[in-house]
Amino acid sequence: MTDFGLDINYIAEQNKLAVQNVKNDYDNLGEKLARQNIDIEAVKAQIQKFAVAIPSWGVGTGGTRFARFPGIGEPRNIFEKLDDCCLIQQLTQATPSVSLHIPWDKVDDPSELKQYGNVRGLAFDAMNSNTFQDQEGQKHSYKFGSLSHVDKATREQAVAHNIDCIEFGEKLGSKALTVWIGDGSNFPGQVNFAKSFDRYIESMRKIYAALPDDWKLFTEHKIYEPAFYSTLMQDWGTNLMTALELGDKAHCLVDLGHHAPTVNIEMIVSRLVQAGKLGGFHFNDSKYGDDDLDSGSINPYQLFLVFNELVEAENNIANFNPMNMIDQSHNVTDPIESLMTSAMEIQRAYAQALLVNRTNLEAAQNTNDALRASETLKQAYRTDVEPILAMARLDLGGAIDPVSTYRVSGYRTQKAKERPSTGGSSSGII
């Protein structure tokens, strides 16, 4: 183990144990795909170019609604978070950037933070503002809203915070701001739907005006929570209205977990692509009330169908390049392991989508052959693309088996010594 991350020689030694099997599996899969006129090397190249950002908060232990149980050796500040993110990138070769949350990750010297990340091979992805909870020393409370609050001073405070996030992000080399708000209501009649949305748009216009020329603004919808009767930005329709109202630099961010059960998320993706307003993703999965589960842990076929739409767009739109980030909360797993497996599951869905025979799919669609269309997708989905993912990592210097390599390294045990536990459980968070 080096000052940060793992020694590349250690990773190479671990890979030696499996490299021949991986190469054999890769060659066998290549022969199979060749019979379908698919070049496995081209697919691998696409996987190697794909990247997904790690959320800074994701490397720590999350909380339930009732309690938070601190993890062993979890990071205590943004610098230690970057150390963990560096390790994830080393092993997966799929996560070269980190998305920060402000003020959680705010430091006095952004240049020091940027240098710290760059030395570890990390760039800074979209900045995330926080007006869904009150901060120490904050003058106006967000208990009843932030950017849509009835009180002008509270709205101005929320606007100023978002502009501060932009200015901080500029110094790190970030190029985007993501805005998610908890504004909403818990009782019928508590808020005027139209007036609160008007106030929100007015606030967002001020934030939009502060964007640098080469920045993007992402707005994120969520069906419910923390408000349970109504949420201001409750679905993709309101999100799209916002993006269209603000201008060309405004785009919609799709968090997979922020939808009602059975909602056709892949069709929402298609609609936003058509509108030219798909900005990016927060990848995760959901079950019951937990909307930050590991990507692909519940509904991997849905993840594949989302990527099927993305590959379709990729094939037909020049410079199509949405921003991708994982957004998860890890309560019963090692966050590093969950983030690594999630990154690989996202890559898996992309690789499978690249295998779809689009000629056959279009032919089935044009002849109303529903079963053939469905089976065309399933043929790609059922393909074991693990050899492609493993070889992609191996060629880039990553680990064939990231989780096994991580566990054998003793990284978590070492960090437990360096980062003493904060003690027992604490109050829950959402």
N, C-alpha and C positions, 0 to 999 in steps of 0.2 A: 504494500500500500504506500502511495506517495503522499505528499502534503495534501493533495486533493485527488479524489478518484482512485483508480486502480492502476498498477503498473501494466503497461501494454504487454510486457513479457508474460505476466501472470495470465492475462486473457488468452494469449496465444497458447500457453501451456494447457489451459482448460479446453480450448478448441481442439487440440490434438487428439483428444479422447474420442471425438465424434466426427472429425472432418471427413474421413473417408466415407463413412455412412451417408453423410449429407451430400457429398459429391455424387455418390451412387444414386441416391434418391432423386437428386436434381437431374441427372442424366436420364433416368427412367421417366421422370415426368416430362422432360423435354421431348423425348421420343413420342410420348402419348399426345402432347400438345401439337407436335409437328404434324401428326395425322389429321389435326383439325385446322391446319394452316396457321398455327399460332407460334410465334417466335418467342421462346422462353426467355432469351436474352433481352428482348425488347421489353417484356413484362418486368423482368428484374430491374432494368434501367429505370422504369417508371417508379417502381417501389423505392429505389434508392434516392430518387428526387423528391419523394413525398416527405413532408415534415409536419409535425404537430407540436404545438407549444405546450409546455408544462405550466400549470398554474402554481404560482409560488406557494399558495396556501395548501395545495394538494399534498405536499411532502410532509405536512404535519398531520396529527390525528384530528379528525373531525369530531363533531359532537352530535348527540341525538337530541331530541326535544326535552329529554329529562335529565341527562347528565353527559359530561364529557370525561372520558377516562384517558389521561395522558399516556402517550406511547413511549416505548423505550428508546432513548437516544434521539428523540425528535428534535428538530432544529428550533433554536430559541430566537433567531433573528434572520433577517434577509440574507446575510452573508452565509450562514450555515445552511439556509434553504438552497442557495446557489451551489453549495458543495454537493448536496444530494442530487440536485438537478444535473450537475456535471456527471455524476456517476451514471444516472439514467441514460444520458446521451452517449456516454462511453460504451455502455453495454448494448443499447438498442440501435444507435446510429439513426434515430428517427425523431429526436426531440432537441433540435439545436437552439431553441429559444425558450424564454421564460416570460410569462405574463404576470405583471405585478398588480397588487391591490393596494390602493392608497386610501387611508393613511397607514394601513398595516405595515407596508414596506417602505415608508418614507424615511430617508436618512438626510443628515445635514449636508453631506457632500456627494451629490450624484455622480461626479466625475470619478470618485473613488469606487463607487458601486459599479459604474460602467467598466472600469478597468478590472475590477475583481471578476466580473462576469466574462469579459473578453479573454482574460488569461485562462479561463476555464472553458473556452470555446463556446461561450453562450452569448446570444444576442437577446435583445429585449423586444418582446412582441407587444400586443395591444395593452394599453394601460386600462385599469378598471377603477372607476370611482366608487365611492361608498357614501350614499346618503340614505341607507336603510337602517342605520343605527347611529345613536348619538356618540360623539367622541368627547374625551376629556377636555374641558375648557370651552366647549361649544356653546355659543350664546343662545341659539334657538333650537328647540327640539324638533326631531322628525317623527315624533309619535303619530302625528296626524298628516304626515306627508312631507315631501321635500320640494321637488320641482313643480308640483301642482298644488302646493299648500295654499290655503286661503290667505295667509299672511305674506305680504310682499317681502318683508325682511327675511323671512325664512327661505323663500324662493331664491332671493338674491344670495343668501349664504350658500345654498346648494349650487347655484350657478358658479359662484366664486371658487368653490371646491373643485368643480369639474375643470375649470380653466387652470387652476393650480396643477391638476393632474396632467393636463396637456403640457404645461411649461416644464414640469418635472420630467415628463416622458421625452420631450425634445432633447434634453440634456443626456438622455440615455440612448438616443438613437431610435426610439420607438416611432411608429408611423400611424398609430390609431388609438382611439379612445372608445371603450365600451361602456355604455350607460345602461345599467339595470336598476330600476327603482322598485321599492316596495309599496309605493303609493296605492291606496285603494280604500275600501270601506268594509265594515263588518255588520252594518245594519242597513236595511232599505231606507232610503231617504237621507242617509248620513252625508252623502256628497251629491252635488249636481254633476251628472256624468259629462254633459257637454261643457260646462264652465270649467271643470277641473281639467279636461283635456285641452281646452283653449289655454289655460294657464301653463300647462306642461309644454305645449308647443311654443308659447312665448318664451319660456325659459330655455328651451332647446335651441331656439334661434340665436340666443345670445352665446350659447356654448359653440354652436356651429360657426358663428362669426369669428370665434377665437382660434379656429383650426388653422394650422399652417397649410400652405398650398398643396403640399404633398401628403397630407394626412387624410384619414378616413374616420367617419363617425359611425359606430355600430350601436344600434338600439336593440334591446333584447326583450322578448315577450315571455310571459309566464302565466299560466291559466289561473293560479291562485297562490296564496301564501307570500308574505305574512297576512295579507288581507284575505278574508274568506267569503265575503258576500260579493265584492267586486274588486277587480284589479285594473288599474288604469291601462297598463300595457298588457292586455290579457291574451291576445292572439296575434297571428300573422297579419290579419286585416288591419288592426290598429297600428301594428309595426310598419306595414307598407304605407299606410296613410302618412305616418310620421316621416318616413324616408322621402316620400314624394313631395311632402310639404317643405322639407328643409333644403333639398338640393342634391346636386350630383355627388357630393362627398359623403352623403348619408346612405347607409345600407342597413339591411336587416340581418341580425344575428340569430341563428337557429340553435337553441339548446334542446337536444333531443328529449331530455327529461321534463321539459316545461309544457308538455301537452297532455290532454286528457287521454286515458286509456283507449286504445283502438283508433286514435286519430291517424289519418294517412299522412304521415310526416313527409314521405318521399314525394307526394303530390304537391305539398306546400313548397318543397325545395324546387320542384319544376316550375311552379307559378312564379316564385321569386326570381328564378333564373330568367324566365320569359320577360319579367318586368325590368330586368337589369339591376335588381336591387338585392341580390344575395351577397351578403358581405362575408359570412363565414359561419363557423360552427363552434359550439361547446359540446364536445362528445361525452356521453355518459349513457346510462341506462336507468330504467325506473321500474318500481314495483310498489303498489299501494301508494303511500305518501312519501316514499324515499325517491327523490328525483336525481340523486347524485351517485348512483351505483356504478360499478366498473363497466366500461364500455363492452358491449357484447355479452355481458354476464346473464342477461335475461332474454333478450330478443336479438340474437345475432343476424337473423334473416332480415329484420327491419334495417339494421345497419348496412347490410349488403344492398338492399333496395335503394337506400339513400345514395350509396356510391354508384349504383347503376345509373341514377339520374345525373350524378356528377360526371361520370365518364361520358354520358351522352352529351352533356354540355361541353365538356373538354374537347370532344371530337368536332363540335360545330361552332364554337365561339373562340375567336382569337384571343390569346392572352387571358384565358379564363383561369383565375387563380384566387379562390376564396381563402381567407385566413382560417386556420384550424387550430383549435385548442381543446385540451381535455379539461373538464370541469367536474370534479368528483370529490366526495367526502369519504374518507376511509376510517372506519371505526373498529373493525375486527380483523383487519389485515395490516401487514407492513405496507405503509404508503408507497415506498419505493417499488415493492413487488407489484402492487396494484397498478401503479402508473406504467411500469414496464409492460405488463401483460396487456394493459389497455391500449398502449401505443401499438403493440403487435396485433391486437384484434382489429384495430382500425386499419392497419396496413393489410391485414388479411381480407377484410371486406373490399378494399380497393383492388387488391390483386384478383379476387374472384370476379369483381365487376369488369375488370379488363379482359376476362376470358369469355364474356358473353358474345355469342355469335349474333352480331347485330343485323346481318343480312337475313338470317333465319327469323330473328325476332320481328323485323319489319315486315317480312313476307307473311308471317302469321297474323300480325296486326292488320295488314291490308286485306286479308282473306277472312277475317273474323274467326280465326282458329284459336280460340281461347286456350285450349289445352296445350297446343303446341307452343304458344307464347309462354305459358307458365313453365312448361318443361324446359324450354330453352334457357330461362333464367335459372331454374333449379339445376340444370346440368353444370352450369358454371359455379353455382353455390356449393354443390356437392364435391367439387374438385378440391383435393387436399393440396393447398398451395404452400404448406409449411416449408418444403424444400426451397422454394423461391425466397421466402422470407429469411430463412437461415443463411442461404448463400449470399443474399444481399447484405446481411449484417457481416458475414465473414469477409467479404471482399472489401468492406469499408473499415475493417479493423474492430468490429464489434464482436459480441459473444454469440456463438451458435445457440447456446441455452442461457439467456441472460439471468433468469431467476436462479438456476443452479449455480452459475458462476458467482453470483452475488452472495448466495448463502454460504458457499464454501469459503469465500473471502474473509468472512468475519467482520465485515464493515459495520454492521449494526452493533455488534458486541463492542467494537472499538469506540463507536460513537456514544454508546451508553456510558462509557467511562469518561468521555470528554464532555458530555452533555447530561449532567445529573437530572433525574426526574424531578418534576415540580411538585410531586406529592400525589395525594388522592384525587378522587373525582371532583368535578366542579359543576356548576349549574350548566344546563343544556343550552345549545344554540340551534338555530335553524339553518 
